[in-house]
Amino acid sequence: MHAWLDTLEKSAATAVILAFILSRFSPRYDARSVRIKAAWADRDQFSKDVLTILAAAGRLLAVQVPNEASEVMRSRLEAERARWAEQIDVATRNLVDNMERYLLGYPNRLGLHDLLGRYAAAARFIWISERSEERRVEMVRDLSAHIQGIVFAKASYKLGHLTDHRTELRRLLEVLETPETPELAAVPPC
């Protein structure tokens, strides 16, 4: 038999086997791809919400309405502050409403699911509490800063600071969840 005929037969057999394998497993890979893309989109939204909280809180703490400001300037600054506060409100609402979607996108080593769930609930309950706006802003900023360090920081930064952020976040959450703390009694356990 000719050598080119052997090559042709092997190529045809390989093509048939490959077509069978692809037809058998391709739908599974396509479905898995959709789920992976959705998980990454949820992670991105979680990141955006945490970043929004940090940025809006920073702006609220940095920009105060001076007593000597004119009525026009006072109303404009108050409108900006109200807009930034609304951004935090929407972001904390998103965190709580969508926690089941983004939580499962992260590995649960080191109790990350529990920590992220407690953070989302605490941030929302702090924001809707009766505390002063300045105190609420400081508290959600502090919680969010630790989440930023735990989840979104570069690996080189995490190496030196991950344990510190986790420990401090757990401490803050335990204080918030302790009903004996008079200032924090309005926050229900997470």
N, C-alpha and C positions, 0 to 999 in steps of 0.2 A: 504494500500500500504506500501511497505517496505521503510524504511528511506534511505537505500542506493540507491534506485531507484530515490527518490527525489533529492538526492545529484548529481547523475549522470545526471539527466535532467537539473538541474540548471547549472552544469558545461558545458554541451553541448550548452545550450542557451547562456551562457556567451562567449564561444568560437566563436560561430557564429556571435554574435554581435560585438565582438572584431575584428574578421576577416573583417567584413564589414567596420568598422570604419577605420582600418588600410589601407584597400585597397582604401578607399575613400580619406584619407588625407595624406597618406605617400608620394605620389609624390610631394605634395606641400612642405612638410618638407624637402624632398631631394633637391628640387630646391632652397629653402630658404637657406639650408646649403651651397650649392655651392656659392650663392651670399655672404653669411657671410664670408666664407673662402676667397673669392676674395677680399672683403673689408679689411680684416685683412692683407692679403698679400700686398695690396696697402699701407696700413698704415706702414707696416714693411719697404717697399721700401722707403717711404717718410722719415722714421726715419733714414734709412741708408744714404740717400742722405744728410740730415741735419748733421748727424754725420761726414760724409766724408768731408763736407765743413769745419766744425769746426776743425777736425784733420789736414786736409791739410793746412788750413790757419795757424794754430798754428805752423806747421812745417816750412812753408814758412817764417813766421815772426821770428822764432827762428834760422833758419840756413841761414846765409848770406855767400856770397863768399868773403873771405878775400883777400885784395890786395896782400898780401905777399904769397899767395898760388902758388904752382907750376902749370905749364900748365896742367899736368895730373890731379891734384887734382881739379883745377879750372873747367876743362871740366866735371869731374865727379859730382861735386857739382851743376853745372849748369844743367846737365842732370837730377839730382834728383829734383831740383827746377822746371824744366820744366814738369816732371812727376807729381809732386804735383799740379802744376797749371792746368794740363790736368784733374786731378781728380776733381778739382773744376768746370772746364768747363763742364765735363760730368754730374756732380751732378746738377748744375744749369740748364742744358739743360733738364735733367730728371724731375726736379721740374716743369718747365714750360710745357713740353710736356705732362705730366701725371696729371696735377693738377685737371682735372675734375674727375679723378678716385679716388684720395685719399681725395679730399675735401669732397665728399659726405659721406665718412666713418666717419666723425666727426660730433658731434651735432653742430647745429648752434647757440647755446645759446651764448650770449655775443659777437655776430658778428664774430665768429671764421672762418666761410667760407670766409668772406670778408678779414679778416686779413691774413689768409693763402694764399689766392689768390694774394693779394697785395705783400706779402713777396716773393712769388715765382717769380712774374714778376720783382720786384725790384732787387732781387738777380741776376737774369739773365741779366737785363739791366745794372746793375753795372758791372758785369763781362765782358760784351762785350763793355763797354765804353772805351773812350780814356784816362782814368786816368792812373796814374802810377800803376805798379803792386802792390806796397806796399799799396797804398791807396785803391785799389780795394779789396785787401785781408783783410785789416782792416774793410772795410765797410761790406763785406759779412759775415765776422766773427761776427761783432757786431749784425747784423740782425739775424743771425742764433742762436746766444747765447740766444736771447730773445725768439725765437721760441722754442728752447730747454727747456727753463724755463716754457713756457706756455703749451706746448703739452706733453712733454716727462718726465718731472720731477716727482718725487714721490709726492703723495698727501700731505704728511706732509710738503714738501718744498713749494708746491703750495699755501698752506694756508697762508703763510706769504709773498709770493713774487709774486703771480699771478697778482695782480693789478699793481705792479711796472713794471713788464715785459710788460704787455699790454700797459700801459701808455707810456713807453719809446719806444716800438716798433711803436706805432701809431705816436709818435712825430718824430721818424726817418723817417718813411714813408711819413709823411706830408712834411718834409724838402726835401726829395727826389722828391716828386711830385710837389713842388713849382717851377715854371719856372723862377722865379726871382733870384734864387740862382745861381750865375754865375758858380761855380764849378760843380753844379749838373744839369745844363741846358740840358745836353745830355740825361738825363733819361726821357723818355716819361712818361706821367701820366699812372698809373696802373689802 
